[in-house]
Amino acid sequence: MELLDNPVRAYAWGSRTVIAELLGQEVPSPHPQAELWFGAHPADPSRLVHEDGSHTSLLDALRADPERLLGTDRSGHWDATLPFLLKVLAADEPLSLQAHPSIEQARTGFAHEDAAGIPRDAADRNYRDANHKPELICALTEFHALVGFRTPEATVRLLRELEVPELAGHAELLAAQPDQDGLRALFTTWITLPQSMLDTLVPALQDGCIRLAGSGGEFHVEARTVLELSERYPGDAGVLAALLLNRVTLAPGEALYLPAGNLHAYLSGAGIELMANSDNVLRGGLTPKHVDVPELLRVLDFAAEPPPVLTGEPDGGWIRYDTPAKEFLLRRLADGDGGAVVAVPDGGPRILLCTAGSACVRAAGTELKITRGGSLWVAAHETAVSVQPLVEGTQLFLASDGLG
């Protein structure tokens, strides 16, 4: 059991306050801070902080002794790697419209790009590793997102209420085929429109959204969102695509699970993100970064249903967020009262993060205190680990794999 020192990733959409405040640094930060990574991803691994103050890359430590740190069963199952990546995500601006591949798609795409000689750090590379990237986002603040395709029937109502003549034909085509194939056809049409048509269609859409946003009707929030996106990304096909997605607002403690093929864009807010240990992203718009529409279309899932909002299940003093992904499992300990001692579940490697208050963490012969922004690595061989919140309002997150 050791403290962790974790890298901050600076992207243009990040916040200058959230991560800086969490880490007790100068606010506002000199540059936007988008993500704080906890794990052993080769691109930016955490570092173990030893008692003498020295540091060791968690990635190097795992490579040196995977059976002890991961456990013999986990080491074999996960090919001697940490299967999950934990992040604090802080978005002041929308992220790109994106989806993630399945494990089969990732392996195929990674091998194809390697064979083509595309450097793994190239800006136009889609697959930086051969892993899939299912993910869970749990809100720390009110969190806004576009997630998955809305039902065709609801999208037809939205398009009709916009009263944009240039979109009327598209609405009726979807009304005539209100299923996955109809969504695929409409999305493909919009995402591949020539720029000359987008330069006409997006401003017309803005006019319709201005009317609808002030109506207070069923889709006024969706209209405001499209307006905001069109102002940031004028003439971007992703603005049209946003019309097809569910608009979701999470309260703190609520979560969403995003499987392979789910088209989404985080809009704003701070959250805890837990995912398979991958950095594979296929973008479709709302970004200056590399966009590969044919590859995105290859991986997208056009099943249309409202995304289930997860509130978690009680689990020995924790709240547990179950998903189909075996690479990760997130637990949350909220509103610690400064007295109750809660066991940390055994089994495999774990990372513990404090996002509010402070706690004392105890294992056999070891006791460490973590405060807001602090984190701990708990190796597989560490059993009988417990946490005791030290002040009211303490909040902790525990990341592990989902093997049980």
Summary of the structure (lengths in Angstrom):
residues: 404
radius of gyration: 22.2
end to end distance: 20.0
largest distance: 71.7
contacts: 1399
relative contact order: 0.17
helix: 29%
strand: 31%
